[in-house]
Amino acid sequence: MLKRATSRAALGGLLLSTALCAPAMLNGMVFMAGPSAQERITALQERRDELHTASESIVNSLADGVDLDDDQTETITSNAAEIEKLDKQIVALTALLPKGKGRQSASEQITDLGNGKPGAGRHVVPATARDSRRFGFNHLGEFALTVKQAAARDEGAMTRLTNMNEGVGEDGGFLVPPEFRESIMKVVEGEDSLLSRTDGSTTAKNAVTHPKDETTPWGTAGIRAYWEGEAQAATASGAKFQGDTLRLNKLFARVDVTDELLDDAPQLDNYLRVKTPEVMTSIINAAIISGNGVGKPQGFMNAAALVTVAKETSQPADTVHHRNIVKMWARMYAPCRATAIWLINQDVEPQLDLMSFKDATDSPVPIYLPAGTIAGQGYATLKGRPVVPMQGMETLGDLGDIALVDLTKYRTLTKAGGTRVDTSIHLKFDTDETVYRFIFRLAGASWWSAPISPANGTNTLSPFVTLATRG
């Protein structure tokens, strides 16, 4: 491993020099043939792997609870930018390769002297195109099976995973190809996930402090402005900030896989890439809604900024009335309405389907539009805003069965690098099972620490509004 002090220019020269140049004769002059496209790709891949390993080593060297210092953060950020450039070069050079020609394995070029057959008596690794996103694997199941074989000291599998290990085999684990890691993240942050709707950011640290200004333009604190003549002398004012710290929490899932399932790689691919992230998505959604903030994000239902609208007088149990919706809408801070959504338990839908009010002509007017009523509309709408059924919401009649929320006022913080995947064949070797572990780090909380009072009026306003219990 290169020392941190090694310059990037020296690193590039060191790696690129490994591409050997062969002499050529033209009109009596000797030229050195430049490296081929494949040789350049190999050199770029090696340089990329070393940069990634250097960044991983910095992170792994940190003691638990210790944050990256400024130099370490700058190094990792710089390495990431360089890796992105290298990926683009690798993709461009790969397009120049002849169709069907991949990276040649050295073992295929050696002839066994005993019988004159290439690679006779040895395990020959087929030549494989090793792209920078999949590392030559067709899907996550194939990668997972190869990791298991490598842990069992299979020579061919260990060769395929060369330059992808962190430490030694099963002790340090193997880096999951970037495309497979990204596809896991796409499910966690997909259309049905609340995480993608929040004000999200990533960090290499374990905690981040955000300054925030909760003063209102019409209040008496913070920056003030006056019409000329209102005050004979300019009245001093200034911004009023307070710090708020978010600490990352760890969400992990453990998947024990039998050898029989491992033998069916496509089925394993579906199991790991779909089922596990679906469970993680559900847990994340529930935390954003009602997490208690202890070892997990604090949900908006437990935020101090939450506004709870009282039920109507003599309102029957387990009902949602039109007046409830009107009053909830009135308590949503007006600038937040454009990005607000309704979150409901699916039990609430029949109440909305039958909801209407009567205008001056005494004709019932529906206020709820089911999904598909308007072409291209994927969600039902209420007051013009999407209605999203969510399993994390409480059942009909309970506090939290329906809420109007603007999740851009809910901040989330995730660990740079996304989902981490580890594997071990030793934890349950006695039952012939391989254990996979998915780790995702997340923090979340409301940006607002309390509802705000309007310039005129008595009802407080918030980006998080729910309906009281109707039991």
N, C-alpha and C positions, 0 to 999 in steps of 0.2 A: 504494500500500500504506500502511495506517495505521501511524503510529509506535507503538511498544510502550507509550508513556506514555498513549495515548488510553484514557480510561475506558470500561468496557463499557456504562455508561449512555449516554454520549455516542455511542458507536458505534451502539447501538440506535436512538437518536433520529435520527441521521443517515440510517440506512437506511430506517427506517419513514416518514420524511418524504417519501420519493420516491413514496409512494402518494398521488396527487392526489385531492383532495376536491372534489366538484361541489356547488354550492349547490342547495337545494330549498326551495319555498315551501309552508307549511302554516298555514292560518288567519291569513294576514297576517304570519307570523313566518318569518324566514329561517333555515334549518338547513343545515349542511354534511353532506352524505352521507359516511358512513364508507367506508373502503376495502373493496372487495369481497373475497370469499374468495380469488379468483385473485390480486388485487393483494397481499393479505397473504402468500400463498404465495410470490410472486415476491420480496417484501422479505425474507422469512425465508430463502429459498434464497440470496439475495445475501449476507445476513449470515453464513449458514453457510459459504459459499465463502470469505469474507474471513477468518473464524476459522481455517479449514483452511489457507489460504494463509499466514497469519501463523505457524502452528505449523510448517509445512513450511519456511518461510524461516529459522526459528531453527535447525532441524536442518541445513539446507543451508549455513548460515553457519559451521558448525563445521569446523575443520581436521581432517584425518584423524588419528584416535587421540585427539582431544580430547573429553572427556565434557561433558554438559550441567551447568551449575552449578545451584544450588538455585532461583534465580529463574526460569531457563529451564524447568526441570522443572515448577515450579509453574504457569507460564504455559501450557505445553502441556497439563498435566492439567486446568487450569481451562477451557481452550478445548474440550477433549474433552467435558467435562461439559456445557458450554453447547451444543455441537453435538448431543449426545444429546437435550437438551430441545427444541432446534429441530426435530429429526427427528420427534419425537412431535407437535409442533404442526402440522408440514407434513402428516403422515399424517391427523390429525384434520380439518384444513381441506380436504384433497383429497376426503374423503368427502362434503363438502357440494357439490362441483361437479356440475353436470348430467352425466348419463351421456353419454359420447362427446365431452364438451367438454374440451379440454386447454388448454394455454398458447397464446394467440393470437400469431401472428407479425405484427410490424408491417408487413412487406412485403405482407401480404394486404389491408391496409386502404387502400393507396395506388393511385389510378387513374392510368394513364399518359394524359397529355393528348393524345397523338397519335392514339389510336384508341378511347379510352374503356374499354378492357379492363383489369381488375385485373392489375397486375404485368406488363403486356405488355412484351416485349423484355428482361425480366430473369429471372434465376434465382430463382423463388419457393420459399421453404422451407416445406413443409407444417407446419401447426400440430401440435405434438406434446406430449403430456402428459409433463412432465419430472419424474418422481418423484425423491425424494432418495436412493434406493437403487440405481436402474439408470440414472439420468440420461436416461431416455427410450429406452434401447436394450433390445431384446428378449433379446439374449444376447451373450456375449463375442465371438463371431465378427462380429456386426454392428458392435460397437464397434471391433474390430481393423481391419475394412475401412474404417470411417470415418476412423480415424487415418491409414491409408495415403493415402486420398483427400485429407485435409487437408494432409498433407505434400507432396502434389503440387499444392497451392494450389487445390483445388476449393472454390469459395465456399460451396456448400451444406454440405459436410462441416465446413469451418472454423466456420461458424455454429453447427452442432450441438455443437461442442466448446468453444464460448465459455465462459469461466470455469472450464474444466477443465485449462488448460495450465499447466505449470510452466516459466516462461521463455518462449521463443518456439518454438512448434511442435516441429519435430524436434530442435531444440537442447536444449530442456528436457523434452520428452516430455509426455504427457497423463496425468492422474490416472485410474486404472482405477476404474470405478464400484464402490462398497463391496460390493454384493451379489456381484459377480463375484470380487472379492478374497476374500470370505468363503468362496465355494464352492470356490475353490482350496484354502484352508486346511482346509476340511472333509475334503478328500480326503487331504491330508498328515497330518492328525491323526485320520483315520477309524478304523474298527473294526480294520483290519488293520495299524495303525501302532503301534509300541511307544512313540512319543512321547506319545500320549494316556494311557499307563499310568504315566508317570514323575511325579515330584514337580516339576511345571513352574511357571514364573513368567515374566513378561515385564518388560522394562526398556527405557528410552530411552537407557541408557548402553551403552558398549562392553565394560564389565567390572563385575562386582559381587563384593564380598567378603561372605561369610556367616560369622558366628561359629558355632561348634559345640562341643558338650560331649560328648566320647567316653568319659567316665567311667561306670562301671557302679555300680548301687546296692550291689553286694556287694564292690566294690573298695576300695582304700585311699586313693584320691585323690578330690578333689571334695567335694561336700556329704556330711557324715556325720551319722548319728543314733545315739543310745545310749539304752538302758534306764536309768532312774533307779537309781543304785547301782552301775552298771558302772564309772563314773568319778566320783571324789569331786568333782572340779572339771570343769566343762564344757570339753570339748576343742574348740578353734576349728577351723572348717572353712569352706570357701567354694567357690563355683562355679569351675570351671577351663575357660576358653574358649580356643579357638585360631581364628585366621582362615584362611579358605580362599577364594581368588579364582578366579572363572570368567571367562574372556574369550571373547567371541563369535567364532565362526568363520563364514565366508561359504560358503554352498552356492549355486551358480548353475547354471542350465541355459540353453543357447542353442538357440533353435529357428529355423531358416531356412525360410521359407514362400514357395512360388512364387506368382506372380500367378494361376495357374490355381486353386490351392487357395484363395486369397483370394476369388476370384469365387464360390466355393461356401461362403458364410458359415457355414451350419450344420455343415458338415464341419470347418471350421476351429475352430468352437466346441468340438466334440468332441475335436479333436486337442490343443488347448491346455489345455482344462479337465480332461481325463482322462489323456491319455498323459504329458504332462510331469509332473504331480504324482505319477503312479504311479512314474516313475523316481526322483523326489526322495524319495518314501516309502521305496523300496528302499534308497537310499543312506543315508538317516537311520537306518533299522533296522540296517543293517550297522555303522554307526558306534557306535550304542548297544551293540551286541553286542561288537564287536571293534576299534573305533577305537583308533589308537595315541596319540591326544592331540596329534599334531603337525598343526596346521592343521585339526583336526577334533575332535569330542568323544572322550574316552577311554572306551572300552567297558568293560563290567563284566568281560569276559574278561581285560582287562589291568589291572584294579584290584588294588591291594595287599590288598584285603579278600577276594579270591576264595579259596574253599576248594576244593581238588581231592581227590576221593575216589579212592583207589587201586583198581585192578581186583582181581578175585579171583585167588587162586593158580591157575595153569594155566587161566585163562579163555581160551577160543578168541578168535582175532582177529575183529574186526567183529561183536561180539555185545553185547547188553545183558541182564544177568541180574536176577532178582528181588532178589538180595542187593545189587546195585548201587543199586537204587531205595531199598531200606530204609536203607542207609548214607547216601545223599544226603539223605534225609528227616531222618535223625537229626542231620545237621550244619546243617540250616536252623534259625536262631534261632527259637525257638517263637513269640514274638509276631508274627513275620513270616509264619507259615504261612497265616494267614487271607487274605492278599492276594498270596501267591506264585503263580506259574504255571510250568509246564514249557515250555521252549522246545526244540524238536527239529528236526533235519533230517528231511525227509519219508522218507528212507531208514530211519529208526529205527522207523517205524510198524509194519512187519511183526514186528519183535521184540516190540513191546508187545502186539500182537494175540494172540500165542501165549503171553504171560506168565501164569503162575499159580503157586500154591504149595499144598502139601498140609498140611491141618490134622491134628488128632489121629485123625480117622477115615480118614486117608489118601486123602481125596477132593480132587481138584484144585479150587482156588478162584481164579477170575480176579481180578486186581487192576486191570485196565484196562477202562474202559467206553467204547466207541466213541461218537462223536457221534450223538445221536438215540436212544440207549438209554433215556434218561429224557425224557419229553415237555418240549419247550421248551428242551432243552439243546443249545446251539449248538456246544460244543466237546466233544471227548473228555475224560475225566478220569482222573487217576492219583493215588491217595491223596486223592481228593476234590477235587483242584485241576485247573484247565483245562490241556489239552495243546494248545499252539499251534505248528503247523508254521511254520517261518520260513526263507526262502531264505538268510539271512545265517549260519545255523548250518552247521558243518562236516559232511562226509559221515560215514556210519556207521563207527565204529572210531577216528576221529580225536578229538583233544582239542577239545571244543566241539560235539560232535554232539548232546549233551543237557545241559541245565542247568536247575536249579531256582532261580528268582530272584524276589525281591520288588522290583519296579521303583519302588515308592514310596520306596525307599532310594537311588534313583538320581535325582539332581537335574538338571533341564534349564533353560536360560535362553534365551528367544527375544526377538528385537527387537520392540518395540512397533510395531504397524502391520502385522504379518504379512508376507506375500509381496509383494515389490516387482516390478512388471512394467514393463520399458522396451521401446521399439520404435525401429527405425531403417530407413529405406528407402535410406540412402546407403552403408552398409557394403558391400552387395553389389549396387549398382545395375547393374553390368555384366552380371549374370546375371538381372536382373529378379526379385530376391528381397527380401523384407522379413525383417529379423532381429528376433526377440523374445527378451528376456532376463528370466528369472525369478531373483530373488535372495531367499534365505531365510537369516537369521542365527541360529545355534544354538550353544550351549555345553552340555556335559554331562560328568558325572563322578559316581562313587560318593560318597555322603555319608560312608560309612565309610572310614577310612584303613587299617584292619587288622581281621582277625577278632578276636572277643573271647573271653576265657577264661571258662568257666562258674564259678559259685560253688563247685561240687563236680564234680570230673571233670577229665579231661585233654584231651578233644577240643575244639578251638576251634569257634566257631559264627559264622555269617555269613548275610547275606541273599542271597549269591551262591554257589551251589554247583554244581560241574560234575564230570564223570567223566574220569579219566585215560585216556590213549591205550590202545587195545587192539589193537595192531598185530602 
